[in-house]
Amino acid sequence: MWNSGAVSGQTIIGKSGQGNSTNQFNHCFGLYLDANVNVYLSDFGNSRVMKWPINSSEGIIIAGGNGAGAAQNQLYAPQGIIGDSDGNIFVTDTHNHRIQKWSLGSSTGVTVAGGNGNGSNLNQLYYPRTVILDANKNVYVADRTNNRIMRWVVGAKNGTIIAGGSQGSGADQLSLPQGLQFDA
Protein backbone atom coordinates (compact mmCIF):
# COMPACT_ATOMS: atom_id res chain seq x y z
CA MET A 1 0.00 0.00 0.00
CA TRP A 2 1.21 3.50 -0.84
CA ASN A 3 -0.26 6.39 1.11
CA SER A 4 -0.66 9.69 -0.71
CA GLY A 5 2.68 11.54 -0.77
CA ALA A 6 4.65 8.57 0.61
CA VAL A 7 8.12 7.76 -0.71
CA SER A 8 7.83 4.09 0.20
CA GLY A 9 5.04 1.57 0.55
CA GLN A 10 4.18 -1.18 2.95
CA THR A 11 3.25 -4.81 2.35
CA ILE A 12 -0.37 -5.41 3.29
CA ILE A 13 -0.82 -8.98 2.07
CA GLY A 14 1.42 -12.02 1.87
CA LYS A 15 4.62 -12.19 -0.04
CA SER A 16 5.47 -13.08 -3.57
CA GLY A 17 7.44 -16.25 -3.99
CA GLN A 18 7.41 -19.73 -5.42
CA GLY A 19 5.43 -21.17 -2.52
CA ASN A 20 1.79 -22.13 -2.43
CA SER A 21 0.97 -21.64 1.25
CA THR A 22 -1.86 -19.29 2.18
CA ASN A 23 0.56 -16.48 2.99
CA GLN A 24 2.34 -16.65 -0.39
CA PHE A 25 1.39 -16.15 -3.99
CA ASN A 26 3.17 -16.80 -7.27
CA HIS A 27 2.72 -14.06 -9.90
CA CYS A 28 -0.29 -11.90 -9.12
CA PHE A 29 -2.00 -10.65 -12.30
CA GLY A 30 -5.31 -9.35 -11.00
CA LEU A 31 -6.48 -7.44 -7.93
CA TYR A 32 -9.98 -6.65 -6.75
CA LEU A 33 -11.05 -4.72 -3.65
CA ASP A 34 -14.59 -5.34 -2.39
CA ALA A 35 -16.87 -2.97 -0.47
CA ASN A 36 -15.55 -4.37 2.85
CA VAL A 37 -11.93 -3.63 1.84
CA ASN A 38 -11.06 -7.31 1.42
CA VAL A 39 -8.35 -7.77 -1.20
CA TYR A 40 -8.66 -10.52 -3.82
CA LEU A 41 -5.76 -11.54 -6.02
CA SER A 42 -5.36 -13.94 -8.89
CA ASP A 43 -2.44 -16.24 -8.10
CA PHE A 44 -1.40 -17.09 -11.67
CA GLY A 45 1.39 -19.54 -10.75
CA ASN A 46 -0.72 -21.52 -8.27
CA SER A 47 -3.92 -21.43 -10.36
CA ARG A 48 -6.13 -20.00 -7.64
CA VAL A 49 -7.82 -16.84 -6.39
CA MET A 50 -7.09 -15.74 -2.84
CA LYS A 51 -9.10 -13.46 -0.55
CA TRP A 52 -7.16 -11.47 2.03
CA PRO A 53 -9.48 -10.08 4.72
CA ILE A 54 -8.38 -6.71 6.09
CA ASN A 55 -5.60 -7.00 8.72
CA SER A 56 -5.13 -10.71 7.97
CA SER A 57 -1.77 -12.45 7.72
CA GLU A 58 -3.24 -15.42 5.83
CA GLY A 59 -5.20 -15.57 2.61
CA ILE A 60 -8.22 -17.78 1.96
CA ILE A 61 -8.47 -19.78 -1.25
CA ILE A 62 -11.87 -18.94 -2.76
CA ALA A 63 -11.47 -20.29 -6.31
CA GLY A 64 -9.29 -23.02 -7.78
CA GLY A 65 -6.41 -24.20 -5.63
CA ASN A 66 -6.72 -27.79 -6.88
CA GLY A 67 -3.79 -27.67 -9.27
CA ALA A 68 -3.86 -26.31 -12.81
CA GLY A 69 -6.61 -27.93 -14.86
CA ALA A 70 -9.90 -27.60 -16.69
CA ALA A 71 -12.32 -29.20 -14.20
CA GLN A 72 -14.99 -26.94 -12.66
CA ASN A 73 -13.04 -26.87 -9.37
CA GLN A 74 -9.81 -25.82 -11.09
CA LEU A 75 -8.30 -22.81 -12.80
CA TYR A 76 -5.33 -22.66 -15.14
CA ALA A 77 -3.38 -19.39 -15.01
CA PRO A 78 -6.09 -17.00 -13.74
CA GLN A 79 -5.59 -13.32 -14.46
CA GLY A 80 -8.44 -10.78 -14.26
CA ILE A 81 -10.93 -10.86 -11.38
CA ILE A 82 -13.98 -8.84 -10.42
CA GLY A 83 -16.75 -9.29 -7.89
CA ASP A 84 -20.44 -8.42 -7.85
CA SER A 85 -22.77 -7.14 -5.14
CA ASP A 86 -23.86 -10.71 -4.28
CA GLY A 87 -20.32 -11.82 -3.36
CA ASN A 88 -19.71 -13.77 -6.58
CA ILE A 89 -16.23 -13.63 -8.09
CA PHE A 90 -15.65 -13.72 -11.86
CA VAL A 91 -12.24 -14.96 -13.02
CA THR A 92 -10.49 -14.97 -16.38
CA ASP A 93 -9.37 -18.58 -16.51
CA THR A 94 -6.83 -17.65 -19.16
CA HIS A 95 -5.35 -20.97 -20.28
CA ASN A 96 -8.79 -22.62 -20.27
CA HIS A 97 -10.11 -19.79 -22.48
CA ARG A 98 -13.14 -19.13 -20.28
CA ILE A 99 -14.65 -16.88 -17.62
CA GLN A 100 -15.61 -18.69 -14.41
CA LYS A 101 -18.14 -17.44 -11.87
CA TRP A 102 -17.51 -18.62 -8.33
CA SER A 103 -20.43 -18.12 -5.96
CA LEU A 104 -19.75 -17.22 -2.36
CA GLY A 105 -18.66 -20.38 -0.52
CA SER A 106 -18.73 -22.60 -3.61
CA SER A 107 -16.03 -25.19 -4.29
CA THR A 108 -16.68 -25.13 -8.06
CA GLY A 109 -17.03 -22.48 -10.71
CA VAL A 110 -19.56 -22.12 -13.50
CA THR A 111 -18.50 -21.13 -17.00
CA VAL A 112 -20.28 -17.90 -18.01
CA ALA A 113 -18.27 -17.08 -21.16
CA GLY A 114 -16.08 -19.10 -23.51
CA GLY A 115 -14.96 -22.55 -22.43
CA ASN A 116 -15.32 -24.08 -25.86
CA GLY A 117 -11.64 -24.33 -26.71
CA ASN A 118 -9.58 -21.47 -28.05
CA GLY A 119 -10.86 -19.87 -31.22
CA SER A 120 -12.62 -16.88 -32.71
CA ASN A 121 -16.25 -18.09 -32.81
CA LEU A 122 -18.76 -16.11 -30.75
CA ASN A 123 -18.85 -18.88 -28.09
CA GLN A 124 -15.05 -18.91 -27.71
CA LEU A 125 -12.29 -16.87 -26.12
CA TYR A 126 -8.57 -17.02 -26.81
CA TYR A 127 -6.41 -16.14 -23.79
CA PRO A 128 -8.81 -13.69 -22.10
CA ARG A 129 -7.10 -11.18 -19.81
CA THR A 130 -9.62 -8.91 -18.12
CA VAL A 131 -13.25 -9.31 -17.04
CA ILE A 132 -15.62 -6.56 -15.85
CA LEU A 133 -19.37 -6.40 -15.19
CA ASP A 134 -21.99 -3.79 -15.98
CA ALA A 135 -24.89 -2.85 -13.68
CA ASN A 136 -26.95 -5.77 -15.09
CA LYS A 137 -24.10 -8.25 -14.41
CA ASN A 138 -23.37 -8.74 -18.10
CA VAL A 139 -19.79 -9.91 -18.60
CA TYR A 140 -17.27 -7.92 -20.69
CA VAL A 141 -13.97 -9.53 -21.64
CA ALA A 142 -10.68 -8.32 -23.10
CA ASP A 143 -10.21 -11.30 -25.47
CA ARG A 144 -6.49 -10.79 -26.04
CA THR A 145 -5.47 -13.13 -28.84
CA ASN A 146 -8.70 -12.52 -30.78
CA ASN A 147 -8.00 -8.76 -30.62
CA ARG A 148 -11.51 -7.93 -29.45
CA ILE A 149 -13.73 -6.90 -26.57
CA MET A 150 -16.68 -9.25 -26.03
CA ARG A 151 -19.94 -8.95 -24.09
CA TRP A 152 -21.92 -11.90 -22.73
CA VAL A 153 -25.45 -11.07 -21.61
CA VAL A 154 -26.40 -13.03 -18.48
CA GLY A 155 -27.26 -16.61 -19.50
CA ALA A 156 -26.13 -16.25 -23.14
CA LYS A 157 -24.23 -19.06 -24.87
CA ASN A 158 -22.62 -16.68 -27.38
CA GLY A 159 -20.97 -13.32 -26.90
CA THR A 160 -21.17 -10.18 -29.00
CA ILE A 161 -18.12 -8.34 -30.32
CA ILE A 162 -18.35 -4.73 -29.13
CA ALA A 163 -14.90 -3.57 -30.24
CA GLY A 164 -12.15 -4.85 -32.50
CA GLY A 165 -12.10 -8.32 -34.01
CA SER A 166 -8.95 -7.99 -36.07
CA GLN A 167 -5.44 -6.90 -35.19
CA GLY A 168 -4.21 -3.52 -36.31
CA SER A 169 -4.13 0.21 -35.65
CA GLY A 170 -7.32 1.17 -37.49
CA ALA A 171 -10.27 2.78 -35.74
CA ASP A 172 -12.11 -0.57 -35.84
CA GLN A 173 -9.15 -2.72 -34.76
CA LEU A 174 -7.34 -3.67 -31.53
CA SER A 175 -3.93 -5.17 -30.94
CA LEU A 176 -3.76 -7.72 -28.10
CA PRO A 177 -6.00 -5.88 -25.59
CA GLN A 178 -4.90 -6.42 -21.99
CA GLY A 179 -7.33 -4.35 -19.94
CA LEU A 180 -10.83 -2.97 -19.90
CA GLN A 181 -12.67 -0.49 -17.70
CA PHE A 182 -15.91 1.50 -17.77
CA ASP A 183 -15.93 5.24 -17.18
CA ALA A 184 -18.63 7.18 -15.35
C-alpha positions in Angstrom: 0.0 0.0 0.0 1.2 3.5 -0.8 -0.3 6.4 1.1 -0.7 9.7 -0.7 2.7 11.5 -0.8 4.6 8.6 0.6 8.1 7.8 -0.7 7.8 4.1 0.2 5.0 1.6 0.5 4.2 -1.2 3.0 3.3 -4.8 2.4 -0.4 -5.4 3.3 -0.8 -9.0 2.1 1.4 -12.0 1.9 4.6 -12.2 0.0 5.5 -13.1 -3.6 7.4 -16.2 -4.0 7.4 -19.7 -5.4 5.4 -21.2 -2.5 1.8 -22.1 -2.4 1.0 -21.6 1.3 -1.9 -19.3 2.2 0.6 -16.5 3.0 2.3 -16.6 -0.4 1.4 -16.1 -4.0 3.2 -16.8 -7.3 2.7 -14.1 -9.9 -0.3 -11.9 -9.1 -2.0 -10.6 -12.3 -5.3 -9.4 -11.0 -6.5 -7.4 -7.9 -10.0 -6.7 -6.7 -11.0 -4.7 -3.7 -14.6 -5.3 -2.4 -16.9 -3.0 -0.5 -15.5 -4.4 2.9 -11.9 -3.6 1.8 -11.1 -7.3 1.4 -8.3 -7.8 -1.2 -8.7 -10.5 -3.8 -5.8 -11.5 -6.0 -5.4 -13.9 -8.9 -2.4 -16.2 -8.1 -1.4 -17.1 -11.7 1.4 -19.5 -10.7 -0.7 -21.5 -8.3 -3.9 -21.4 -10.4 -6.1 -20.0 -7.6 -7.8 -16.8 -6.4 -7.1 -15.7 -2.8 -9.1 -13.5 -0.6 -7.2 -11.5 2.0 -9.5 -10.1 4.7 -8.4 -6.7 6.1 -5.6 -7.0 8.7 -5.1 -10.7 8.0 -1.8 -12.4 7.7 -3.2 -15.4 5.8 -5.2 -15.6 2.6 -8.2 -17.8 2.0 -8.5 -19.8 -1.3 -11.9 -18.9 -2.8 -11.5 -20.3 -6.3 -9.3 -23.0 -7.8 -6.4 -24.2 -5.6 -6.7 -27.8 -6.9 -3.8 -27.7 -9.3 -3.9 -26.3 -12.8 -6.6 -27.9 -14.9 -9.9 -27.6 -16.7 -12.3 -29.2 -14.2 -15.0 -26.9 -12.7 -13.0 -26.9 -9.4 -9.8 -25.8 -11.1 -8.3 -22.8 -12.8 -5.3 -22.7 -15.1 -3.4 -19.4 -15.0 -6.1 -17.0 -13.7 -5.6 -13.3 -14.5 -8.4 -10.8 -14.3 -10.9 -10.9 -11.4 -14.0 -8.8 -10.4 -16.8 -9.3 -7.9 -20.4 -8.4 -7.9 -22.8 -7.1 -5.1 -23.9 -10.7 -4.3 -20.3 -11.8 -3.4 -19.7 -13.8 -6.6 -16.2 -13.6 -8.1 -15.7 -13.7 -11.9 -12.2 -15.0 -13.0 -10.5 -15.0 -16.4 -9.4 -18.6 -16.5 -6.8 -17.7 -19.2 -5.3 -21.0 -20.3 -8.8 -22.6 -20.3 -10.1 -19.8 -22.5 -13.1 -19.1 -20.3 -14.6 -16.9 -17.6 -15.6 -18.7 -14.4 -18.1 -17.4 -11.9 -17.5 -18.6 -8.3 -20.4 -18.1 -6.0 -19.7 -17.2 -2.4 -18.7 -20.4 -0.5 -18.7 -22.6 -3.6 -16.0 -25.2 -4.3 -16.7 -25.1 -8.1 -17.0 -22.5 -10.7 -19.6 -22.1 -13.5 -18.5 -21.1 -17.0 -20.3 -17.9 -18.0 -18.3 -17.1 -21.2 -16.1 -19.1 -23.5 -15.0 -22.5 -22.4 -15.3 -24.1 -25.9 -11.6 -24.3 -26.7 -9.6 -21.5 -28.0 -10.9 -19.9 -31.2 -12.6 -16.9 -32.7 -16.2 -18.1 -32.8 -18.8 -16.1 -30.8 -18.9 -18.9 -28.1 -15.1 -18.9 -27.7 -12.3 -16.9 -26.1 -8.6 -17.0 -26.8 -6.4 -16.1 -23.8 -8.8 -13.7 -22.1 -7.1 -11.2 -19.8 -9.6 -8.9 -18.1 -13.3 -9.3 -17.0 -15.6 -6.6 -15.9 -19.4 -6.4 -15.2 -22.0 -3.8 -16.0 -24.9 -2.9 -13.7 -26.9 -5.8 -15.1 -24.1 -8.2 -14.4 -23.4 -8.7 -18.1 -19.8 -9.9 -18.6 -17.3 -7.9 -20.7 -14.0 -9.5 -21.6 -10.7 -8.3 -23.1 -10.2 -11.3 -25.5 -6.5 -10.8 -26.0 -5.5 -13.1 -28.8 -8.7 -12.5 -30.8 -8.0 -8.8 -30.6 -11.5 -7.9 -29.4 -13.7 -6.9 -26.6 -16.7 -9.3 -26.0 -19.9 -8.9 -24.1 -21.9 -11.9 -22.7 -25.4 -11.1 -21.6 -26.4 -13.0 -18.5 -27.3 -16.6 -19.5 -26.1 -16.2 -23.1 -24.2 -19.1 -24.9 -22.6 -16.7 -27.4 -21.0 -13.3 -26.9 -21.2 -10.2 -29.0 -18.1 -8.3 -30.3 -18.4 -4.7 -29.1 -14.9 -3.6 -30.2 -12.1 -4.9 -32.5 -12.1 -8.3 -34.0 -8.9 -8.0 -36.1 -5.4 -6.9 -35.2 -4.2 -3.5 -36.3 -4.1 0.2 -35.7 -7.3 1.2 -37.5 -10.3 2.8 -35.7 -12.1 -0.6 -35.8 -9.2 -2.7 -34.8 -7.3 -3.7 -31.5 -3.9 -5.2 -30.9 -3.8 -7.7 -28.1 -6.0 -5.9 -25.6 -4.9 -6.4 -22.0 -7.3 -4.4 -19.9 -10.8 -3.0 -19.9 -12.7 -0.5 -17.7 -15.9 1.5 -17.8 -15.9 5.2 -17.2 -18.6 7.2 -15.3 
